[in-house]
Amino acid sequence: MNRMLAEFLVADGRPEKTKNYPALNGFLYAVACSPEVIDEAKWLPMIFDGKKVNYKNEKQRQAIEQGLLDEFAQIEKKMQSRAPVLADYFRPSSELMENFDEDSPIAHWGAGFASGHDWLEQIWLAYVAEDQYKDLTTCVDLLTFFSDKPKAQKLCEAQGIEKLDLAVYAESVLDNFDAAAQGYAHFGLSIRAAIEAHVHEPDLRDCW
């Protein structure tokens, strides 16, 4: 964990909607999985909601931006190696409903991931066929589950199992979290490889 970066993101003087450390990691995971490579000049400002960052000097600016680039490189490496997406300091609570709390790391991670996916959604729509988009949406729903409790409740109810308890469903979500992250990454990397190989319509049926 980059403590200098984590502390900087939540320090006084940052733009109001600056992403905290877990949200940053969720956001960068979405960016790393994009079907198209996203230039750092585009995603770096998004960390601070596109607002001016009050660096105290040039040395601090360089240190923070390098920290962000290093964080992205680590996440990209994790994505490509299919390693578990959540580091130890983002691990969910064993008390399942606590994972919906405002200070829950996995909830912040999911919110950051959601902001990244929403930002890049038009890119996804340009490449993913309608019959494949449902599988992609399933990945997104699982990865953002703890960031939006009302939506999570609706997803639970949509399972069609009478009186399915949200905590029981949350446990199932956690069991499938890494698989969803890997599925999402596989979607993006498969499309990217197909683009690079000049294939017009990549076959993504093996993504899930």
Backbone as ProteinMPNN parsed JSONL, in Angstrom:
{"seq_chain_A": "MNRMLAEFLVADGRPEKTKNYPALNGFLYAVACSPEVIDEAKWLPMIFDGKKVNYKNEKQRQAIEQGLLDEFAQIEKKMQSRAPVLADYFRPSSELMENFDEDSPIAHWGAGFASGHDWLEQIWLAYVAEDQYKDLTTCVDLLTFFSDKPKAQKLCEAQGIEKLDLAVYAESVLDNFDAAAQGYAHFGLSIRAAIEAHVHEPDLRDCW", "coords_chain_A": {"N_chain_A": [[0.843, -1.204, 0.0], [0.573, 2.176, -0.863], [1.205, 4.462, 1.26], [1.793, 7.194, 1.379], [0.497, 8.165, -0.917], [-2.139, 7.374, -0.367], [-2.72, 8.928, 1.904], [-2.428, 11.493, 0.86], [-4.571, 11.671, -0.946], [-6.831, 11.967, 0.657], [-6.367, 14.184, 2.122], [-6.764, 17.505, 3.529], [-7.706, 20.14, 1.345], [-7.76, 18.802, -1.049], [-9.63, 18.362, -4.13], [-13.209, 18.159, -3.845], [-14.464, 15.73, -4.684], [-12.394, 13.926, -4.922], [-10.964, 10.751, -5.424], [-10.639, 8.278, -2.918], [-8.161, 5.976, -1.583], [-8.99, 3.136, -1.877], [-11.117, 3.542, -3.705], [-9.725, 4.695, -5.802], [-8.223, 2.47, -6.627], [-10.252, 0.755, -7.536], [-11.269, 2.293, -9.645], [-8.982, 2.474, -11.316], [-8.711, -0.19, -11.99], [-10.904, -0.591, -13.672], [-10.13, 1.124, -15.747], [-7.769, -0.122, -16.584], [-8.771, -2.424, -17.7], [-10.067, -1.629, -19.953], [-11.391, -1.852, -23.303], [-10.032, -0.315, -25.153], [-6.818, 1.157, -25.006], [-6.276, 3.523, -22.529], [-5.02, 6.692, -22.411], [-2.735, 8.014, -20.027], [-2.878, 10.739, -19.609], [-5.519, 11.264, -19.858], [-6.853, 9.754, -17.867], [-5.63, 10.43, -15.43], [-6.502, 13.1, -14.516], [-9.1, 12.437, -13.798], [-9.011, 11.243, -11.345], [-9.105, 13.26, -9.564], [-11.527, 14.382, -10.013], [-11.411, 15.962, -12.244], [-10.632, 18.433, -11.4], [-8.52, 21.191, -10.281], [-5.512, 20.344, -8.705], [-4.159, 20.937, -5.558], [-1.113, 21.068, -5.252], [1.744, 21.356, -3.182], [4.2, 21.925, -4.141], [6.384, 21.477, -7.015], [7.871, 19.174, -6.726], [6.283, 17.589, -5.054], [4.088, 17.213, -6.749], [5.218, 15.663, -8.81], [5.93, 13.39, -7.357], [3.432, 12.399, -6.48], [2.056, 11.967, -8.898], [3.744, 10.069, -10.046], [3.381, 8.074, -8.184], [0.71, 7.413, -8.693], [0.921, 6.429, -11.298], [2.552, 4.221, -10.822], [0.821, 2.745, -9.232], [-1.179, 2.153, -11.07], [0.305, 0.539, -12.837], [0.84, -1.679, -11.215], [-1.746, -2.637, -10.8], [-2.49, -3.246, -13.401], [-0.68, -5.298, -13.942], [-1.576, -7.184, -12.11], [-4.123, -7.656, -13.125], [-3.529, -8.832, -15.622], [-2.279, -11.141, -14.824], [-4.248, -12.515, -13.657], [-4.592, -12.455, -10.922], [-5.968, -12.29, -7.535], [-8.181, -9.566, -7.179], [-8.599, -7.807, -5.058], [-6.59, -6.31, -2.715], [-5.045, -7.089, 0.481], [-5.69, -5.009, 2.253], [-8.104, -4.146, 1.315], [-9.868, -6.056, 1.82], [-13.019, -7.669, 2.338], [-15.331, -7.366, 5.111], [-15.968, -9.927, 7.529], [-18.381, -9.775, 8.687], [-21.035, -9.638, 6.946], [-22.959, -7.617, 6.197], [-21.721, -5.309, 6.966], [-20.132, -4.6, 4.908], [-21.491, -2.89, 3.309], [-21.288, -0.485, 4.513], [-20.458, 3.032, 4.93], [-17.734, 3.428, 5.326], [-16.58, 1.192, 4.311], [-14.023, -0.624, 2.73], [-14.371, -2.261, 0.415], [-16.752, -1.315, -0.561], [-16.054, 1.295, -1.298], [-14.124, 0.633, -3.207], [-15.779, -0.578, -5.119], [-17.379, 1.611, -5.829], [-15.502, 3.284, -7.004], [-14.72, 1.667, -9.136], [-17.165, 1.56, -10.512], [-17.421, 4.23, -11.335], [-15.333, 4.368, -13.137], [-16.051, 2.421, -15.059], [-18.492, 3.491, -15.965], [-17.572, 5.865, -17.076], [-16.168, 4.897, -19.25], [-18.046, 3.56, -20.7], [-19.165, 3.995, -23.27], [-17.14, 3.197, -24.945], [-17.07, 0.459, -24.431], [-19.629, -0.205, -25.397], [-19.266, 0.149, -28.077], [-17.944, -2.086, -28.929], [-18.904, -4.489, -27.781], [-21.168, -7.003, -28.452], [-24.769, -7.082, -28.496], [-25.896, -9.454, -27.445], [-23.859, -10.313, -25.868], [-23.477, -8.422, -23.99], [-24.955, -8.727, -21.709], [-23.579, -10.585, -20.122], [-21.299, -9.111, -19.552], [-22.477, -7.068, -18.06], [-23.317, -8.514, -15.857], [-20.864, -9.072, -14.625], [-20.138, -6.442, -13.919], [-22.23, -5.769, -12.164], [-21.698, -7.48, -9.998], [-19.17, -6.593, -9.178], [-19.669, -4.035, -8.343], [-21.452, -4.314, -6.332], [-21.438, -3.873, -3.467], [-21.278, -1.17, -3.286], [-23.627, 0.129, -3.58], [-26.314, -0.145, -1.852], [-29.233, -0.135, -2.122], [-29.479, -0.841, -4.863], [-28.218, -3.303, -4.746], [-30.04, -4.707, -3.197], [-32.178, -4.848, -4.973], [-31.047, -6.421, -6.978], [-30.746, -8.749, -5.57], [-33.458, -9.403, -5.085], [-34.217, -9.84, -7.68], [-33.345, -12.342, -8.258], [-35.291, -14.17, -8.026], [-35.774, -15.944, -6.023], [-37.706, -16.786, -3.403], [-37.881, -14.793, -0.533], [-35.113, -14.52, -0.305], [-32.355, -13.799, 1.556], [-30.535, -10.753, 1.919], [-27.967, -10.782, 3.022], [-27.226, -13.42, 2.66], [-27.156, -13.554, -0.099], [-25.16, -11.679, -0.523], [-22.939, -13.038, 0.439], [-22.654, -14.95, -1.54], [-22.007, -13.265, -3.647], [-19.471, -12.346, -2.84], [-18.078, -14.752, -2.968], [-17.917, -15.063, -5.673], [-16.574, -12.886, -6.572], [-13.845, -12.491, -7.435], [-13.863, -14.061, -9.726], [-15.648, -12.624, -11.266], [-14.206, -10.256, -11.604], [-12.034, -11.233, -13.077], [-13.404, -12.151, -15.307], [-14.409, -9.761, -16.346], [-12.011, -8.451, -16.969], [-11.057, -10.218, -18.88], [-12.895, -9.907, -20.932], [-12.272, -7.23, -21.755], [-9.503, -7.435, -22.453], [-9.588, -9.369, -24.442], [-11.027, -8.097, -26.453], [-9.284, -5.979, -26.937], [-7.034, -7.337, -27.892], [-8.12, -8.375, -30.199], [-8.638, -6.058, -31.621], [-6.047, -5.153, -32.053], [-5.187, -7.174, -33.66], [-6.62, -6.699, -35.846], [-9.149, -7.835, -36.142], [-12.489, -7.923, -36.963], [-14.871, -8.662, -35.555], [-14.537, -9.834, -32.587], [-14.602, -13.039, -30.991], [-16.185, -13.538, -28.078], [-17.226, -15.514, -26.519], [-16.076, -17.243, -24.725], [-15.47, -15.835, -22.502], [-16.654, -15.95, -20.008]], "CA_chain_A": [[0.0, 0.0, 0.0], [1.301, 3.435, -0.935], [0.596, 5.284, 2.315], [1.915, 8.6, 0.999], [-0.566, 8.448, -1.878], [-3.426, 7.227, 0.322], [-2.905, 10.096, 2.774], [-2.58, 12.68, 0.025], [-5.888, 11.684, -1.58], [-7.888, 12.344, 1.605], [-5.915, 15.335, 2.903], [-7.443, 18.785, 3.31], [-7.246, 20.856, 0.174], [-8.025, 18.061, -2.276], [-10.97, 18.592, -4.671], [-14.231, 17.498, -3.029], [-14.772, 14.362, -5.119], [-11.173, 13.144, -5.134], [-11.129, 9.343, -5.043], [-9.742, 7.791, -1.881], [-7.274, 4.92, -2.074], [-9.707, 1.997, -2.442], [-11.861, 3.971, -4.892], [-8.713, 4.834, -6.836], [-7.886, 1.147, -7.139], [-11.377, 0.275, -8.327], [-11.295, 3.088, -10.874], [-7.87, 2.083, -12.174], [-8.977, -1.53, -12.524], [-11.793, -0.398, -14.819], [-9.337, 1.723, -16.82], [-6.819, -1.131, -17.072], [-9.515, -3.447, -18.444], [-10.761, -1.008, -21.088], [-11.098, -2.425, -24.628], [-9.034, 0.544, -25.775], [-5.847, 1.696, -24.058], [-6.599, 4.899, -22.151], [-3.805, 7.443, -22.111], [-2.676, 8.513, -18.647], [-3.27, 12.156, -19.595], [-6.979, 11.307, -19.765], [-7.391, 9.213, -16.618], [-5.07, 11.078, -14.241], [-7.371, 14.151, -13.965], [-10.346, 11.865, -13.277], [-8.804, 10.904, -9.931], [-9.428, 14.473, -8.805], [-12.788, 14.902, -10.566], [-11.107, 16.959, -13.266], [-10.379, 19.726, -10.759], [-7.137, 21.542, -10.011], [-4.954, 19.737, -7.488], [-3.337, 21.926, -4.857], [0.202, 20.571, -4.842], [2.486, 22.416, -2.502], [5.339, 22.278, -4.993], [6.577, 20.604, -8.175], [8.382, 17.895, -6.24], [5.137, 16.81, -4.594], [3.303, 16.83, -7.928], [5.897, 14.561, -9.481], [5.865, 12.205, -6.5], [2.066, 11.879, -6.482], [1.735, 11.438, -10.237], [4.488, 8.825, -10.208], [2.696, 7.089, -7.351], [-0.487, 6.997, -9.421], [1.358, 5.604, -12.423], [3.01, 2.954, -10.253], [-0.377, 2.03, -8.791], [-1.804, 1.626, -12.281], [1.141, -0.547, -13.345], [0.625, -2.844, -10.357], [-3.09, -3.147, -11.063], [-2.45, -3.838, -14.733], [0.031, -6.567, -13.803], [-2.487, -8.085, -11.398], [-5.188, -7.996, -14.063], [-3.015, -9.726, -16.654], [-1.887, -12.415, -14.212], [-5.491, -13.078, -13.083], [-4.444, -12.521, -9.464], [-7.119, -11.701, -6.835], [-8.194, -8.128, -7.446], [-8.61, -7.032, -3.815], [-5.449, -6.468, -1.822], [-5.431, -7.403, 1.857], [-6.276, -3.852, 2.928], [-9.451, -3.92, 0.788], [-10.636, -7.274, 2.037], [-14.333, -7.448, 2.944], [-15.564, -7.784, 6.493], [-16.674, -11.205, 7.698], [-19.762, -9.382, 8.985], [-21.356, -9.338, 5.554], [-23.695, -6.369, 5.985], [-20.809, -4.184, 7.197], [-19.497, -4.263, 3.64], [-22.263, -1.812, 2.701], [-21.092, 0.73, 5.298], [-19.797, 4.143, 4.236], [-16.272, 3.331, 5.437], [-16.167, -0.131, 3.851], [-13.081, -0.556, 1.602], [-14.895, -2.888, -0.798], [-17.783, -0.415, -1.072], [-15.338, 2.374, -1.988], [-13.534, 0.036, -4.405], [-16.864, -0.745, -6.084], [-17.798, 2.929, -6.312], [-14.461, 3.737, -7.927], [-14.842, 0.847, -10.346], [-18.374, 2.002, -11.215], [-17.154, 5.51, -11.998], [-14.474, 4.082, -14.283], [-16.822, 1.729, -16.095], [-19.444, 4.445, -16.527], [-16.799, 6.802, -17.891], [-15.714, 4.212, -20.466], [-19.121, 2.697, -21.201], [-19.36, 4.146, -24.714], [-16.129, 2.357, -25.595], [-17.563, -0.918, -24.344], [-20.787, -0.357, -26.272], [-18.816, 0.136, -29.463], [-17.329, -3.363, -29.271], [-19.568, -5.662, -27.235], [-22.448, -7.294, -29.092], [-25.906, -7.02, -27.576], [-26.096, -10.724, -26.755], [-22.743, -10.518, -24.953], [-23.448, -7.34, -23.015], [-25.558, -9.211, -20.467], [-22.518, -11.19, -19.32], [-20.472, -8.012, -19.052], [-23.255, -6.391, -17.016], [-23.276, -9.372, -14.664], [-19.577, -8.793, -13.97], [-20.197, -5.099, -13.33], [-23.148, -5.824, -11.019], [-21.025, -8.126, -8.87], [-18.033, -5.784, -8.727], [-20.179, -2.797, -7.729], [-22.547, -4.734, -5.463], [-21.415, -3.299, -2.123], [-21.22, 0.291, -3.345], [-24.99, 0.661, -3.737], [-27.15, -1.124, -1.156], [-30.554, -0.272, -2.754], [-29.333, -1.617, -6.095], [-27.899, -4.666, -4.328], [-31.297, -5.324, -2.769], [-32.948, -5.144, -6.191], [-30.403, -7.558, -7.622], [-31.098, -9.901, -4.743], [-34.86, -9.723, -5.352], [-34.348, -10.275, -9.075], [-32.941, -13.74, -8.395], [-36.503, -14.978, -8.114], [-35.835, -16.907, -4.92], [-38.557, -16.161, -2.387], [-37.303, -14.465, 0.774], [-33.657, -14.635, -0.314], [-31.792, -12.78, 2.437], [-29.469, -9.984, 1.276], [-26.677, -11.233, 3.544], [-26.93, -14.706, 2.013], [-26.776, -13.249, -1.476], [-23.876, -10.983, -0.442], [-21.904, -14.063, 0.583], [-22.475, -15.522, -2.874], [-21.296, -12.257, -4.438], [-18.064, -12.385, -2.447], [-17.509, -16.005, -3.472], [-17.741, -14.952, -7.122], [-16.019, -11.567, -6.866], [-12.632, -12.587, -8.237], [-14.238, -14.591, -11.042], [-16.248, -11.507, -12.002], [-13.112, -9.36, -11.977], [-11.283, -11.876, -14.143], [-14.26, -12.164, -16.485], [-14.431, -8.399, -16.872], [-10.702, -8.218, -17.572], [-10.938, -11.048, -20.077], [-13.665, -9.206, -21.957], [-11.517, -6.099, -22.264], [-8.257, -7.847, -23.084], [-9.924, -10.088, -25.68], [-11.372, -7.082, -27.451], [-8.063, -5.23, -27.266], [-6.203, -8.198, -28.73], [-8.769, -8.475, -31.502], [-8.407, -4.778, -32.3], [-4.65, -5.119, -32.473], [-5.029, -8.156, -34.732], [-7.501, -6.243, -36.925], [-10.304, -8.706, -36.27], [-13.653, -7.034, -36.893], [-15.816, -9.061, -34.512], [-13.926, -10.854, -31.735], [-15.501, -14.008, -30.363], [-15.98, -13.429, -26.631], [-18.111, -16.458, -25.838], [-15.36, -17.965, -23.677], [-15.043, -14.883, -21.466], [-17.262, -16.264, -18.72]], "C_chain_A": [[0.875, 1.249, 0.0], [0.66, 4.414, 0.052], [0.686, 6.773, 1.998], [0.777, 8.999, 0.06], [-1.929, 8.388, -1.203], [-3.721, 8.447, 1.189], [-3.115, 11.37, 1.968], [-4.0, 12.792, -0.525], [-6.996, 12.163, -0.645], [-7.507, 13.571, 2.434], [-6.755, 16.574, 2.59], [-6.846, 19.477, 2.09], [-7.424, 20.119, -1.133], [-9.41, 18.442, -2.805], [-11.995, 17.69, -3.983], [-14.456, 16.039, -3.405], [-13.523, 13.568, -5.497], [-11.394, 11.714, -4.646], [-10.162, 8.98, -3.919], [-9.002, 6.55, -2.402], [-8.006, 3.689, -2.602], [-10.503, 2.361, -3.687], [-10.909, 4.169, -6.077], [-8.408, 3.486, -7.468], [-9.015, 0.552, -7.966], [-11.454, 0.986, -9.673], [-10.193, 2.636, -11.833], [-8.045, 0.677, -12.73], [-9.882, -1.434, -13.75], [-11.014, 0.172, -16.003], [-8.394, 0.687, -17.434], [-7.5, -2.166, -17.953], [-10.202, -2.902, -19.689], [-10.411, -1.693, -22.408], [-10.079, -1.606, -25.411], [-8.081, 1.051, -24.692], [-6.176, 3.168, -23.805], [-5.324, 5.607, -21.726], [-3.861, 8.025, -20.705], [-3.103, 9.977, -18.549], [-4.783, 12.31, -19.482], [-7.473, 10.824, -18.407], [-6.832, 9.882, -15.364], [-5.969, 12.185, -13.684], [-8.653, 13.615, -13.345], [-10.233, 11.498, -11.802], [-9.26, 12.065, -9.052], [-10.669, 15.174, -9.371], [-12.555, 16.018, -11.577], [-10.785, 18.339, -12.72], [-8.877, 19.953, -10.54], [-6.68, 20.947, -8.684], [-3.997, 20.741, -6.842], [-2.044, 21.28, -4.339], [0.971, 21.705, -4.178], [3.726, 22.835, -3.283], [5.467, 21.245, -6.121], [7.066, 19.221, -7.754], [7.232, 17.013, -5.773], [4.289, 16.344, -5.779], [3.923, 15.624, -8.613], [5.792, 13.267, -8.682], [4.472, 11.572, -6.54], [1.715, 11.276, -7.837], [2.504, 10.153, -10.515], [3.859, 7.715, -9.379], [1.451, 6.554, -8.033], [-0.132, 6.091, -10.594], [1.841, 4.236, -11.941], [1.824, 2.102, -9.813], [-1.071, 1.388, -9.997], [-1.021, 0.437, -12.83], [0.955, -1.821, -12.534], [-0.738, -3.477, -10.62], [-3.138, -3.831, -12.424], [-1.758, -5.2, -14.695], [-0.862, -7.606, -13.128], [-3.594, -8.568, -12.333], [-4.708, -9.038, -15.071], [-2.628, -11.095, -16.104], [-3.077, -13.145, -13.59], [-5.363, -13.301, -11.575], [-5.694, -11.94, -8.8], [-7.058, -10.185, -6.896], [-8.097, -7.289, -6.175], [-7.372, -7.336, -2.976], [-5.941, -6.681, -0.393], [-6.135, -6.234, 2.543], [-7.625, -3.44, 2.341], [-10.376, -5.093, 1.096], [-11.958, -6.992, 2.742], [-14.406, -7.952, 4.375], [-16.285, -9.128, 6.519], [-18.116, -10.978, 8.131], [-20.335, -8.805, 7.692], [-22.026, -7.987, 5.336], [-22.839, -5.14, 6.255], [-20.128, -3.742, 5.906], [-20.275, -3.217, 2.856], [-22.04, -0.473, 3.407], [-20.305, 1.777, 4.521], [-18.273, 4.042, 4.267], [-15.739, 1.978, 4.967], [-15.215, -0.021, 2.657], [-13.653, -1.139, 0.312], [-16.021, -2.049, -1.403], [-17.137, 0.741, -1.834], [-14.695, 1.849, -3.27], [-14.605, -0.078, -5.496], [-17.327, 0.575, -6.668], [-16.779, 3.485, -7.306], [-14.513, 2.972, -9.24], [-16.043, 1.298, -11.169], [-18.134, 3.3, -11.968], [-16.279, 5.302, -13.228], [-15.233, 3.408, -15.408], [-17.816, 2.676, -16.757], [-18.747, 5.424, -17.469], [-16.445, 6.194, -19.247], [-16.818, 3.413, -21.154], [-19.313, 2.801, -22.711], [-18.323, 3.345, -25.5], [-16.574, 0.91, -25.583], [-18.708, -1.154, -25.322], [-20.383, -0.444, -27.745], [-18.307, -1.239, -29.9], [-18.114, -4.597, -28.834], [-20.939, -5.842, -27.883], [-23.558, -7.349, -28.047], [-26.079, -8.309, -26.792], [-24.968, -11.046, -25.784], [-22.744, -9.507, -23.806], [-24.045, -7.771, -21.676], [-24.499, -9.821, -19.552], [-21.59, -10.123, -18.746], [-21.174, -7.297, -17.908], [-23.267, -7.198, -15.729], [-21.977, -9.154, -13.897], [-19.629, -7.459, -13.241], [-21.087, -5.102, -12.091], [-22.478, -6.438, -9.796], [-19.913, -7.246, -8.312], [-18.465, -4.486, -8.055], [-21.231, -3.07, -6.658], [-22.579, -3.986, -4.136], [-21.375, -1.777, -2.115], [-22.598, 0.928, -3.4], [-25.98, -0.334, -3.129], [-28.559, -1.239, -1.763], [-30.494, -1.086, -4.052], [-29.039, -3.074, -5.773], [-29.161, -5.409, -3.91], [-32.152, -5.704, -3.974], [-32.367, -6.34, -6.939], [-30.72, -8.851, -6.881], [-32.525, -10.355, -5.052], [-35.06, -10.271, -6.756], [-33.934, -11.726, -9.283], [-34.129, -14.683, -8.454], [-36.61, -16.048, -7.058], [-36.576, -16.244, -3.764], [-37.821, -16.014, -1.063], [-35.782, -14.715, 0.832], [-33.071, -13.475, 0.488], [-30.612, -12.086, 1.755], [-28.098, -10.449, 1.746], [-26.256, -12.553, 2.895], [-26.46, -14.464, 0.58], [-25.416, -12.543, -1.509], [-22.719, -11.974, -0.316], [-21.604, -14.716, -0.76], [-21.709, -14.559, -3.782], [-19.806, -12.283, -4.112], [-17.373, -13.635, -2.974], [-17.172, -15.905, -4.962], [-17.055, -13.66, -7.549], [-14.796, -11.647, -7.781], [-12.931, -13.125, -9.635], [-14.856, -13.493, -11.9], [-15.177, -10.533, -12.477], [-12.302, -9.934, -13.136], [-12.088, -11.928, -15.434], [-14.297, -10.807, -17.156], [-13.117, -8.09, -17.589], [-10.558, -8.994, -18.875], [-11.729, -10.453, -21.231], [-12.799, -8.114, -22.597], [-10.267, -6.499, -23.007], [-8.501, -8.594, -24.383], [-10.262, -9.113, -26.797], [-10.121, -6.343, -27.901], [-7.159, -6.046, -28.187], [-6.786, -8.305, -30.131], [-8.571, -7.196, -32.31], [-6.988, -4.736, -32.862], [-4.389, -6.08, -33.623], [-5.915, -7.831, -35.933], [-8.64, -7.222, -37.198], [-11.543, -7.85, -36.052], [-14.586, -7.385, -35.738], [-15.197, -10.16, -33.667], [-14.968, -11.769, -31.11], [-15.216, -14.021, -28.877], [-16.783, -14.467, -25.85], [-17.417, -17.224, -24.727], [-14.933, -17.069, -22.534], [-15.555, -15.277, -20.089], [-17.059, -17.739, -18.455]], "O_chain_A": [[1.815, 1.353, 0.788], [-0.304, 5.104, -0.28], [-0.232, 7.532, 2.308], [0.169, 10.056, 0.23], [-2.778, 9.249, -1.435], [-4.847, 8.943, 1.203], [-3.901, 12.231, 2.363], [-4.568, 13.883, -0.564], [-7.997, 12.71, -1.108], [-8.24, 13.957, 3.345], [-7.371, 16.675, 1.529], [-5.642, 19.408, 1.842], [-7.268, 20.703, -2.206], [-10.283, 18.809, -2.018], [-11.667, 16.573, -3.582], [-14.623, 15.197, -2.524], [-13.594, 12.64, -6.303], [-11.952, 11.502, -3.569], [-8.987, 9.344, -3.972], [-9.208, 6.136, -3.542], [-7.677, 3.225, -3.694], [-10.563, 1.574, -4.632], [-11.251, 3.848, -7.215], [-8.342, 3.365, -8.691], [-8.764, -0.087, -8.988], [-11.677, 0.358, -10.708], [-10.443, 2.438, -13.022], [-7.575, 0.385, -13.829], [-9.653, -2.115, -14.75], [-11.218, -0.254, -17.14], [-8.24, 0.626, -18.654], [-6.874, -2.724, -18.855], [-10.857, -3.657, -20.407], [-9.259, -2.075, -22.615], [-9.347, -2.148, -26.24], [-8.512, 1.341, -23.576], [-6.333, 3.953, -24.741], [-4.637, 5.177, -20.8], [-4.914, 8.475, -20.252], [-3.63, 10.404, -17.521], [-5.276, 13.357, -19.061], [-8.403, 11.404, -17.846], [-7.502, 9.899, -14.332], [-6.189, 12.216, -12.473], [-9.235, 14.254, -12.469], [-11.237, 11.446, -11.091], [-9.74, 11.865, -7.936], [-10.838, 16.385, -9.231], [-13.392, 16.905, -11.745], [-10.676, 19.304, -13.477], [-8.078, 19.019, -10.609], [-7.377, 21.038, -7.673], [-3.137, 21.317, -7.509], [-1.908, 20.988, -3.151], [0.856, 22.866, -4.57], [4.238, 23.942, -3.117], [4.731, 20.259, -6.155], [6.705, 18.217, -8.368], [7.209, 15.818, -6.066], [3.826, 15.203, -5.802], [3.223, 14.671, -8.956], [5.592, 12.189, -9.244], [4.346, 10.351, -6.624], [1.139, 10.19, -7.906], [1.975, 9.243, -11.152], [3.806, 6.562, -9.807], [1.17, 5.358, -7.956], [-0.815, 5.099, -10.847], [1.57, 3.216, -12.576], [1.822, 0.885, -9.999], [-1.494, 0.233, -9.945], [-1.614, -0.56, -13.242], [0.917, -2.917, -13.093], [-0.867, -4.701, -10.659], [-3.763, -4.881, -12.572], [-2.206, -6.145, -15.345], [-0.892, -8.767, -13.534], [-3.954, -9.745, -12.329], [-5.408, -10.015, -15.339], [-2.646, -12.09, -16.829], [-2.935, -14.248, -13.063], [-5.957, -14.228, -11.025], [-6.415, -11.17, -9.435], [-6.0, -9.59, -6.688], [-7.568, -6.178, -6.209], [-7.142, -8.478, -2.579], [-7.118, -6.475, -0.098], [-7.066, -6.438, 3.323], [-8.233, -2.482, 2.818], [-11.532, -5.109, 0.674], [-12.01, -6.161, 3.648], [-13.654, -8.834, 4.79], [-17.103, -9.428, 5.649], [-18.97, -11.851, 7.974], [-20.14, -7.629, 7.386], [-21.692, -7.283, 4.383], [-23.186, -4.041, 5.824], [-19.607, -2.63, 5.826], [-19.783, -2.706, 1.85], [-22.542, 0.556, 2.957], [-19.581, 1.456, 3.578], [-17.598, 4.51, 3.351], [-14.574, 1.656, 5.2], [-15.563, 0.615, 1.662], [-13.448, -0.579, -0.765], [-16.225, -2.067, -2.617], [-17.618, 1.124, -2.9], [-14.713, 2.525, -4.298], [-14.367, 0.281, -6.649], [-17.634, 0.66, -7.857], [-17.146, 4.081, -8.319], [-14.369, 3.55, -10.318], [-15.951, 1.406, -12.392], [-18.585, 3.46, -13.102], [-16.458, 5.976, -14.242], [-15.083, 3.774, -16.574], [-17.964, 2.664, -17.979], [-19.275, 5.765, -18.527], [-16.426, 6.888, -20.263], [-16.545, 2.667, -22.094], [-19.596, 1.797, -23.365], [-18.606, 2.87, -26.6], [-16.473, 0.211, -26.592], [-18.752, -2.183, -25.996], [-21.088, -1.047, -28.555], [-18.244, -1.529, -31.095], [-17.996, -5.651, -29.46], [-21.768, -4.932, -27.858], [-23.315, -7.625, -26.873], [-26.377, -8.269, -25.598], [-25.101, -11.953, -24.962], [-22.093, -9.715, -22.782], [-23.678, -7.237, -20.629], [-24.52, -9.599, -18.341], [-21.15, -10.219, -17.6], [-20.548, -6.957, -16.904], [-23.233, -6.633, -14.636], [-21.983, -9.063, -12.669], [-19.217, -7.357, -12.085], [-20.734, -4.502, -11.076], [-22.674, -5.963, -8.677], [-19.738, -7.166, -7.096], [-17.706, -3.905, -7.28], [-21.835, -2.134, -6.134], [-23.638, -3.513, -3.72], [-21.432, -1.161, -1.05], [-22.72, 2.146, -3.277], [-26.433, -1.256, -3.807], [-29.048, -2.359, -1.91], [-31.362, -1.921, -4.305], [-29.544, -3.977, -6.44], [-29.335, -6.586, -4.225], [-32.776, -6.765, -3.987], [-33.107, -7.17, -7.469], [-30.932, -9.901, -7.488], [-32.773, -11.543, -5.256], [-35.965, -11.071, -6.994], [-34.145, -12.284, -10.36], [-34.008, -15.835, -8.871], [-37.432, -16.957, -7.166], [-36.109, -15.246, -3.215], [-37.228, -16.96, -0.544], [-35.242, -15.073, 1.878], [-33.268, -12.311, 0.142], [-29.794, -12.732, 1.1], [-27.161, -10.504, 0.95], [-25.077, -12.771, 2.617], [-25.503, -15.078, 0.109], [-24.614, -12.778, -2.413], [-21.651, -11.772, -0.894], [-20.45, -15.001, -1.08], [-20.872, -14.977, -4.582], [-18.972, -12.247, -5.017], [-16.212, -13.582, -3.38], [-16.261, -16.575, -5.45], [-16.96, -13.367, -8.741], [-14.726, -10.944, -8.789], [-12.321, -12.694, -10.613], [-14.623, -13.432, -13.107], [-15.227, -10.042, -13.604], [-11.93, -9.213, -14.061], [-11.537, -11.77, -16.523], [-14.228, -10.706, -18.381], [-13.118, -7.533, -18.687], [-10.004, -8.488, -19.851], [-11.283, -10.489, -22.378], [-12.617, -8.08, -23.814], [-9.987, -5.965, -24.081], [-7.718, -8.475, -25.325], [-9.837, -9.283, -27.939], [-9.919, -6.109, -29.093], [-6.589, -5.516, -29.141], [-6.057, -8.323, -31.122], [-8.363, -7.24, -33.522], [-6.769, -4.331, -34.004], [-3.507, -5.855, -34.452], [-5.96, -8.581, -36.908], [-9.043, -7.413, -38.346], [-11.632, -7.128, -35.059], [-15.041, -6.495, -35.019], [-15.328, -11.333, -34.017], [-16.063, -11.339, -30.748], [-14.148, -14.456, -28.448], [-16.995, -14.311, -24.647], [-18.085, -17.801, -23.868], [-14.134, -17.473, -21.689], [-14.916, -14.949, -19.089], [-17.489, -18.246, -17.419]]}, "name": "protein", "num_of_chains": 1, "seq": "MNRMLAEFLVADGRPEKTKNYPALNGFLYAVACSPEVIDEAKWLPMIFDGKKVNYKNEKQRQAIEQGLLDEFAQIEKKMQSRAPVLADYFRPSSELMENFDEDSPIAHWGAGFASGHDWLEQIWLAYVAEDQYKDLTTCVDLLTFFSDKPKAQKLCEAQGIEKLDLAVYAESVLDNFDAAAQGYAHFGLSIRAAIEAHVHEPDLRDCW"}
